[in-house]
Amino acid sequence: MVSRISLILVIIGALNWLMIGIFGYDIVGAIFGGQMAVVSRIVFTIVGLAGLWCITLLFSRNMASANS
């Protein structure tokens, strides 16, 4: 369950970066009051932690067997 939630958060973060890259528009910052707003920083931190968790998916037993 944690892996699935983390993956969803990483996808949301990737979409936010896509918007920044293409349009120069930070959705998270816009919703929560700017990039330096406390709530935005909490969201960025949670998405970053989810990204770190997803690194473990690269080395999980299920992923290893899927690549064989």
Residue frames relative to the residue before (quaternion, step in Angstrom):
aa qw qx qy qz dx dy dz
M 1.0000 0.0000 0.0000 0.0000 0.00 0.00 0.00
V 0.6444 0.5146 -0.3191 0.4670 3.60 0.97 -0.87
S 0.6461 0.5264 -0.3210 0.4498 3.58 0.98 -0.81
R 0.6573 0.5110 -0.3100 0.4592 3.58 0.95 -0.82
I 0.6523 0.4959 -0.3056 0.4849 3.59 0.96 -0.87
S 0.6444 0.5223 -0.3178 0.4593 3.58 0.97 -0.86
L 0.6540 0.5126 -0.3157 0.4581 3.56 0.94 -0.85
I 0.6321 0.5217 -0.3257 0.4713 3.59 1.00 -0.78
L 0.6668 0.4967 -0.3014 0.4667 3.59 0.93 -0.86
V 0.6395 0.5127 -0.3273 0.4702 3.58 1.03 -0.76
I 0.6310 0.5166 -0.3316 0.4744 3.59 1.02 -0.73
I 0.6325 0.5142 -0.3289 0.4768 3.60 0.98 -0.80
G 0.6539 0.5085 -0.3089 0.4674 3.57 0.97 -0.84
A 0.6455 0.5148 -0.3182 0.4659 3.58 0.99 -0.80
L 0.6478 0.5052 -0.3188 0.4728 3.58 0.98 -0.77
N 0.6193 0.5270 -0.3420 0.4708 3.57 1.05 -0.72
W 0.6635 0.4896 -0.3040 0.4771 3.61 0.95 -0.85
L 0.6010 0.5490 -0.3538 0.4607 3.58 1.08 -0.66
M 0.6575 0.5034 -0.2993 0.4740 3.58 0.96 -0.88
I 0.6401 0.5073 -0.3248 0.4769 3.58 1.01 -0.79
G 0.6879 0.5056 -0.2831 0.4370 3.57 0.90 -0.92
I 0.7439 0.4039 -0.2236 0.4832 3.57 0.89 -0.89
F 0.8335 0.2268 -0.0727 0.4986 3.57 0.76 -1.06
G 0.4127 -0.7102 0.4756 0.3148 3.60 1.22 -0.24
Y 0.5629 0.6024 -0.3638 0.4334 3.59 1.21 0.51
D 0.2139 -0.7769 0.5858 0.0869 3.57 -0.69 1.16
I 0.3182 -0.7824 0.5070 0.1718 3.57 -0.27 1.27
V 0.6614 0.5068 -0.3169 0.4531 3.59 0.86 -0.95
G 0.6646 0.5008 -0.3004 0.4661 3.57 0.90 -0.90
A 0.6560 0.5190 -0.3080 0.4533 3.55 0.99 -0.83
I 0.6812 0.4899 -0.2889 0.4610 3.58 0.96 -0.85
F 0.8190 0.3016 -0.1186 0.4736 3.56 0.86 -1.00
G 0.7021 -0.5363 0.2665 0.3853 3.61 1.12 0.51
G 0.7554 -0.3638 0.2032 0.5056 3.60 1.05 0.65
Q 0.6549 -0.5570 0.3534 0.3687 3.53 -1.22 0.51
M 0.7369 0.4129 -0.2347 0.4810 3.59 1.05 -0.65
A 0.4273 0.6819 -0.4808 0.3482 3.61 1.24 0.09
V 0.6199 -0.5869 0.3761 0.3603 3.55 -1.06 0.79
V 0.6758 0.4928 -0.3063 0.4546 3.59 0.85 -0.94
S 0.6351 0.5224 -0.3309 0.4628 3.60 0.98 -0.78
R 0.6649 0.4994 -0.3068 0.4631 3.56 0.93 -0.86
I 0.6142 0.5250 -0.3455 0.4771 3.59 1.08 -0.65
V 0.6490 0.5036 -0.3166 0.4743 3.60 0.93 -0.88
F 0.6553 0.5061 -0.3169 0.4626 3.60 0.88 -0.90
T 0.6505 0.5172 -0.3106 0.4614 3.59 1.00 -0.82
I 0.6568 0.5026 -0.3121 0.4676 3.59 0.93 -0.86
V 0.6527 0.4945 -0.3160 0.4791 3.60 0.96 -0.83
G 0.6445 0.5210 -0.3183 0.4604 3.60 1.00 -0.77
L 0.6505 0.4968 -0.3097 0.4839 3.58 0.99 -0.81
A 0.6149 0.5326 -0.3407 0.4714 3.57 1.08 -0.70
G 0.6291 0.5322 -0.3271 0.4627 3.57 1.04 -0.76
L 0.6422 0.5076 -0.3206 0.4767 3.56 0.99 -0.80
W 0.6346 0.5226 -0.3295 0.4643 3.58 0.98 -0.80
C 0.6584 0.5305 -0.3123 0.4331 3.59 0.97 -0.84
I 0.5144 0.6131 -0.4287 0.4192 3.59 1.19 -0.32
T 0.6289 0.5455 -0.3398 0.4375 3.58 1.04 -0.73
L 0.5823 0.5891 -0.3763 0.4151 3.59 1.15 -0.52
L 0.5888 0.5836 -0.3645 0.4241 3.58 1.14 -0.57
F 0.7698 0.3481 -0.1624 0.5097 3.53 1.11 -0.73
S 0.4279 0.7164 -0.4582 0.3063 3.59 1.26 0.15
R 0.6467 -0.5453 0.3806 0.3736 3.55 -1.19 0.53
N 0.6469 0.5275 -0.3205 0.4478 3.60 0.99 -0.82
M 0.6661 0.4882 -0.3074 0.4727 3.58 0.96 -0.85
A 0.6372 0.5364 -0.3292 0.4448 3.59 0.97 -0.81
S 0.6947 0.4570 -0.2831 0.4780 3.59 0.94 -0.83
A 0.6205 0.5430 -0.3499 0.4446 3.62 1.12 -0.54
N 0.6911 0.4725 -0.2786 0.4707 3.59 1.11 -0.62
S 0.5874 0.5979 -0.3712 0.3997 3.64 1.20 -0.23
